[in-house]
C-alpha cells in the first residue's frame, strides 16, 4: 500500500491517500503519504484544535487513490465480527 501511495506523489500533491469505499469524500488518513509541505497545514489544524487528519487533508492537494477489493480489506479497521462482515460486503462490490 505504501509503495503505491509513494509512487503517486509528485510536485503537485502534498499528500497521497486512499479514498474510503464506504465514504467517498473521506480518506484513509493514517495510511497515507505526506510531503514535508503538509506540515504547515497540519500545524495550522492543530493550532485551531482541528485534530482529525481529515481536516488537514481537506485543505491539501491530495493524490486520491481508489482501493482495489484487496486493498479495502487491508485498509479496514476490524474489531468485531459485524465489522468483518461489513468489510467483506464492501469488498465484494468492488
SVG drawing of the C-alpha trace seen along z (x, -y; Angstrom):
<svg xmlns="http://www.w3.org/2000/svg" viewBox="-22 -28 32 40">
<polyline fill="none" stroke="black" stroke-width="0.4" points="0.0,0.0 2.7,-2.5 4.6,-1.8 1.5,-2.6 0.9,-5.8 4.5,-6.9 4.5,-6.3 1.5,-8.6 3.3,-11.5 4.5,-14.3 5.3,-18.0 1.6,-19.0 0.5,-17.0 1.2,-17.4 -0.3,-14.0 -1.4,-10.7 -4.3,-8.8 -6.8,-6.1 -10.4,-7.2 -12.7,-5.2 -15.1,-2.9 -17.9,-3.4 -17.5,-7.2 -16.2,-8.6 -15.3,-12.1 -13.3,-10.6 -9.6,-9.4 -7.7,-6.6 -5.6,-9.4 -3.5,-7.1 -2.4,-5.0 -1.2,-7.9 2.0,-9.6 2.6,-13.2 5.2,-15.5 7.1,-18.0 4.9,-20.7 1.9,-19.3 3.4,-20.2 2.2,-23.8 -1.4,-22.8 -1.1,-20.1 0.3,-22.7 -2.5,-25.1 -5.1,-22.4 -3.6,-21.6 -3.4,-25.2 -7.1,-25.6 -7.9,-22.3 -8.9,-20.5 -7.4,-17.3 -8.6,-15.0 -6.2,-14.5 -9.4,-14.6 -9.4,-18.4 -5.9,-18.8 -6.4,-16.7 -9.4,-18.8 -7.0,-21.7 -4.2,-19.9 -3.8,-18.9 -4.2,-15.1 -3.5,-12.4 -6.6,-10.3 -6.4,-6.6 -9.3,-4.2 -8.5,-1.0 -9.0,2.4 -11.0,5.0 -7.9,6.5 -6.7,3.0 -10.1,2.4 -9.5,5.4 -6.0,4.2 -7.2,0.7 -10.0,1.9 -10.2,1.4 -11.9,4.6 -12.6,5.1 -15.8,7.2 -17.5,9.9 -20.0,7.4 -17.3,5.1 -15.6,8.0 -18.9,8.8 -19.2,5.2 -15.7,5.2 -16.4,8.4 -19.6,6.9 -17.9,3.7 -15.0,5.7 -17.4,8.0 -19.0,5.0 -15.7,3.7"/>
</svg>
